């Protein structure tokens, strides 16, 4: 009877340890995701959209249904296209100004 009690106690301890390990692994994954999102937002502020999109792709490989990351991807693509349009307009205006100067 005493051996059976010790055996059950050991099984309970092993289960508790397994649950703790799973919890810690899940927490680490969430923490890593949060850090990558911070990095992405930093790249957005610096207008480094390609680097931001590279990190978005990494996150989407792990979880393709992550709505927050998908929304961030849409935002980056919109900002990237807006910057491209602004750059093209500025280049066009610069060319027009040079042509008028001659």
HELIX and SHEET records of a PDB file:
HELIX    1   1 UNK A    2  UNK A   45  1                                  44    
HELIX    2   2 UNK A   49  UNK A   62  1                                  14    
HELIX    3   3 UNK A   67  UNK A  101  1                                  35    
END                                                                             
